[in-house]
Amino acid sequence: MIPKYRYDFKLMIAGETGSGKTCFVDKLTKDIFKEEYKPTKKSGFGFKIYEKDGKLYRIEFWDLAGEDKEHVLAKIFSNGAHGCVYMSDATNKQTREK
């Protein structure tokens, strides 16, 4: 039987290339952290189910490619989103300035 979720949320994860978006999503949804860096070419997706007060909450994390300079995919994938996290790498001045 497929569980029924009390709430479904869509959260966009945006930022420049190399800011840690994919690592963030992988850690939240799969509890893994990869040391090697590979830029996301398109977009990534993950979800996590949380339970609070007997209710199930499903949160989708949409990892937008930092190399999408025209923001084409961001416009398409952000449709219906409930929020956005904009990430930058505190050790990388370029990702903070953009």
QUIURLIN-V601379 format. One record per pair of residues at least 12 apart in sequence whose ideal C-beta (glycine too) atoms are under 10 Angstrom apart, sorted by the first residue. I is the first residue (numbers start at 1). J is the second residue. D is the distance in Angstrom with one decimal. If there is no record, write none. Layout:
I&J&D  I&J&D
This chain:
3&49&7.8  3&51&9.9  3&56&5.8  3&58&8.7  4&55&9.9  4&56&7.3  4&58&9.9  5&49&7.4  5&50&9.7  5&55&8.2  5&56&4.7  5&57&6.4  5&58&4.4  5&59&9.6  6&51&9.4  6&52&8.9  6&53&9.2  6&54&8.9  6&55&3.8  6&56&5.7  6&57&6.3  6&58&8.9  7&50&9.6  7&52&9.8  7&55&7.4  7&56&8.2  7&57&5.0  7&58&7.4  7&59&8.6  7&82&9.3  8&47&9.3  8&56&9.7  8&57&8.0  8&58&5.1  8&59&8.0  8&60&7.4  8&80&9.9  8&82&8.9  9&47&9.4  9&48&10.0  9&50&9.8  9&57&7.0  9&58&7.2  9&59&4.6  9&60&6.8  9&61&9.4  9&81&8.8  9&82&4.8  9&83&7.5  10&47&9.5  10&58&9.6  10&59&8.0  10&60&4.8  10&61&8.6  10&62&6.6  10&77&9.0  10&78&8.4  10&79&8.9  10&80&5.8  10&81&4.7  10&82&5.4  10&83&8.1  10&84&9.8  11&25&9.6  11&28&9.8  11&47&9.7  11&48&10.0  11&59&6.0  11&60&6.7  11&61&5.5  11&62&7.0  11&81&6.8  11&82&6.4  11&83&5.2  11&84&7.1  11&85&6.6  12&43&9.6  12&60&9.4  12&61&8.3  12&62&5.1  12&63&8.6  12&64&6.2  12&74&7.5  12&77&7.1  12&78&5.2  12&81&4.9  12&82&8.9  12&83&7.2  12&84&4.2  12&85&7.3  12&86&8.9  13&25&5.8  13&28&9.3  13&43&9.4  13&44&8.4  13&46&9.3  13&61&5.8  13&62&6.5  13&63&5.0  13&64&6.5  13&84&7.6  13&85&5.2  13&86&8.4  13&87&6.5  14&62&8.9  14&63&8.8  14&64&4.9  14&65&9.6  14&66&8.1  14&68&9.5  14&71&9.2  14&74&6.6  14&77&9.9  14&78&8.4  14&84&5.8  14&85&7.2  14&86&5.1  14&87&7.1  15&63&9.6  15&64&8.0  15&66&6.0  15&84&9.9  15&85&8.2  15&86&5.6  15&87&3.7  15&88&5.7  15&89&8.3  15&95&6.6  15&96&10.0  15&98&8.6  16&66&4.9  16&67&9.1  16&86&9.4  16&87&8.3  16&88&6.7  16&89&8.0  16&92&8.2  16&94&6.9  16&95&4.2  16&96&8.7  16&97&9.0  16&98&4.9  17&37&9.6  17&39&5.4  17&40&8.2  17&65&7.9  17&66&3.4  17&67&5.3  17&68&9.4  17&69&9.7  17&89&9.8  17&92&9.8  17&94&9.1  17&95&7.8  17&98&9.4  18&37&6.9  18&39&7.3  18&66&6.9  18&67&9.9  18&87&10.0  18&88&9.4  18&89&6.1  18&92&6.2  18&94&8.0  18&95&6.0  19&66&6.4  19&86&8.7  19&87&4.5  19&88&5.1  19&89&4.9  19&90&9.6  19&92&7.4  19&94&9.5  19&95&4.5  19&96&8.9  19&98&9.1  20&37&9.3  20&66&9.9  20&87&5.7  20&88&8.4  20&89&5.8  20&90&9.5  20&91&9.9  20&92&9.3  20&95&8.6  21&40&7.0  21&43&9.6  21&44&7.8  21&61&9.2  21&62&9.7  21&63&5.0  21&64&7.1  21&65&8.6  21&66&6.8  21&85&8.5  21&86&9.5  21&87&5.4  21&88&10.0  21&89&10.0  22&34&8.1  22&37&9.0  22&38&8.1  22&39&8.6  22&40&5.3  22&43&9.9  22&44&5.7  22&46&9.3  22&63&5.4  22&65&9.3  22&66&9.3  23&35&9.4  23&37&8.7  23&63&9.6  23&87&9.5  24&46&9.7  24&61&8.0  24&63&8.0  24&85&7.8  24&87&6.4  25&40&9.5  25&44&6.0  25&45&8.0  25&46&4.8  25&47&9.6  25&48&9.4  25&61&4.6  25&62&8.4  25&63&4.7  25&85&9.8  26&44&8.2  26&46&7.0  26&61&9.5  26&63&8.7  27&46&9.7  28&46&7.0  28&47&9.3  28&48&5.7  28&59&8.5  28&61&6.3  29&44&9.6  29&45&8.9  29&46&3.3  29&47&6.2  29&48&5.1  29&49&9.8  29&59&9.0  29&60&9.4  29&61&6.2  29&63&9.8  30&46&6.8  30&48&9.2  31&48&9.7  39&65&7.6  39&66&6.9  39&67&5.9  40&63&6.0  40&64&8.1  40&65&4.7  40&66&7.0  40&67&7.6  40&68&9.1  41&65&6.3  41&67&7.0  41&68&9.4  42&63&9.4  42&64&9.3  42&65&5.7  42&67&9.3  42&68&8.2  42&73&6.7  42&77&9.7  43&62&6.4  43&63&5.9  43&64&5.5  43&65&5.4  43&68&7.8  43&73&5.4  43&74&8.3  43&76&9.0  43&77&5.7  44&61&8.2  44&62&7.6  44&63&3.5  44&64&8.4  44&65&8.1  45&60&6.9  45&61&7.2  45&62&5.8  45&63&6.8  45&77&8.7  46&59&9.3  46&60&7.7  46&61&4.9  46&62&8.6  46&63&7.3  47&59&6.4  47&60&4.7  47&61&6.7  47&62&9.6  48&60&8.6  48&61&7.3  59&82&8.9  59&83&9.8  60&80&9.8  60&81&8.9  60&82&9.2  61&85&8.6  62&74&9.1  62&77&5.2  62&78&7.5  62&81&7.2  62&84&9.2  63&77&9.3  63&87&9.8  64&77&6.4  64&78&7.8  64&84&9.0  64&86&9.9  65&77&9.6  66&87&9.1  66&95&8.3  66&98&9.2
